[in-house]
Amino acid sequence: MTEPEFAHPLREQDVDPNPFAQFDRWFTEAAQAGVRMPEAAAVATATADGEPSVRRVLVKETDAGGFVFYTNYESRKGSELSANPRAALLFYWDPLGRQVRIEGPVERLTAAESAAYVRSRPPGSQLSALASPQSQVVVGGRDELKARVAELAAQYAGGEPPVPDNWGGFRIDPETFEFWQHREDRLHDRLLYRRGPAGSWAIERLAP
């Protein structure tokens, strides 16, 4: 049976020994393949007693310093990460038949780092972040949120709204990467990078 065009082999001798460089390679290829928002990923968190939850976020930084996304610190994921500071990311790029899984501890960005990102956002997005009690029940429906945004827009007309104290970034420091490539007959390729001492990385093949 002929393999789909995207089902290229994922071989140990072909990948970069540095998982961050390998991620950059795949991320660039996903963007070039026309994947809409290749920076979108599912992020899984858990409560202190292990109750899981997952949602999609936009990962704004993907470099050797870690993988960064932003949220309201009082949202469900923000609260869970404060209580249990570990997370898992999953990037899925269907046109290429590829997934990347990343797991590791999480820390908050500094207030200055978060503020710099907030100021880079469009004014409407800054107002929405101020107006939204993320993950909380909105009794008055969407109109309540729209009215709050309108109030803030009028209040800060002609100037910058403040940076919310309860909104900012989290950085995942990867301990493992898994690169998954679709292959025919479900005999998929899976390469796991595991961080070792002094920043070294071991590569292992996992059964599909």
Secondary structure as the mmCIF struct_conf table of DSSP 4:
data_model
#
loop_
_struct_conf.conf_type_id
_struct_conf.id
_struct_conf.beg_label_comp_id
_struct_conf.beg_label_asym_id
_struct_conf.beg_label_seq_id
_struct_conf.end_label_comp_id
_struct_conf.end_label_asym_id
_struct_conf.end_label_seq_id
HELX_LH_PP_P HELX_LH_PP_P1 THR A 2 PRO A 4
TURN_TY1_P TURN_TY1_P1 GLU A 5 PHE A 6
TURN_TY1_P TURN_TY1_P2 GLU A 12 ASP A 14
BEND BEND1 VAL A 15 VAL A 15
BEND BEND2 PRO A 17 ASN A 18
HELX_RH_AL_P HELX_RH_AL_P1 PRO A 19 GLN A 32
TURN_TY1_P TURN_TY1_P3 ALA A 33 GLY A 34
BEND BEND3 ARG A 36 ARG A 36
TURN_TY1_P TURN_TY1_P4 PRO A 38 GLU A 39
STRN STRN1 ALA A 40 ALA A 46
TURN_TY1_P TURN_TY1_P5 ALA A 48 ASP A 49
STRN STRN2 PRO A 52 LEU A 58
STRN STRN3 GLU A 61 ASP A 63
TURN_TY1_P TURN_TY1_P6 ALA A 64 GLY A 65
STRN STRN4 GLY A 66 ASN A 72
TURN_TY1_P TURN_TY1_P7 TYR A 73 GLU A 74
BEND BEND4 SER A 75 SER A 75
HELX_RH_AL_P HELX_RH_AL_P2 ARG A 76 ALA A 83
BEND BEND5 ASN A 84 ASN A 84
STRN STRN5 ARG A 86 TRP A 93
HELX_RH_3T_P HELX_RH_3T_P1 ASP A 94 LEU A 96
TURN_TY1_P TURN_TY1_P8 GLY A 97 GLY A 97
STRN STRN6 ARG A 98 ARG A 108
HELX_LH_PP_P HELX_LH_PP_P2 LEU A 109 THR A 110
HELX_RH_AL_P HELX_RH_AL_P3 ALA A 111 SER A 120
BEND BEND6 ARG A 121 ARG A 121
HELX_RH_AL_P HELX_RH_AL_P4 PRO A 123 ALA A 131
TURN_TY1_P TURN_TY1_P9 GLN A 134 SER A 135
BEND BEND7 GLN A 136 GLN A 136
TURN_TY1_P TURN_TY1_P10 VAL A 139 GLY A 140
HELX_RH_AL_P HELX_RH_AL_P5 GLY A 141 GLN A 155
TURN_TY1_P TURN_TY1_P11 TYR A 156 GLY A 158
BEND BEND8 GLY A 159 GLY A 159
HELX_LH_PP_P HELX_LH_PP_P3 GLU A 160 PRO A 164
TURN_TY1_P TURN_TY1_P12 ASP A 165 ASN A 166
STRN STRN7 TRP A 167 ILE A 172
BEND BEND9 GLU A 175 GLU A 175
STRN STRN8 THR A 176 GLN A 181
HELX_RH_3T_P HELX_RH_3T_P2 GLU A 184 ARG A 186
STRN STRN9 ASP A 189 ARG A 195
HELX_RH_3T_P HELX_RH_3T_P3 PRO A 197 GLY A 199
STRN STRN10 TRP A 201 ARG A 205
HELX_LH_PP_P HELX_LH_PP_P4 LEU A 206 ALA A 207
#
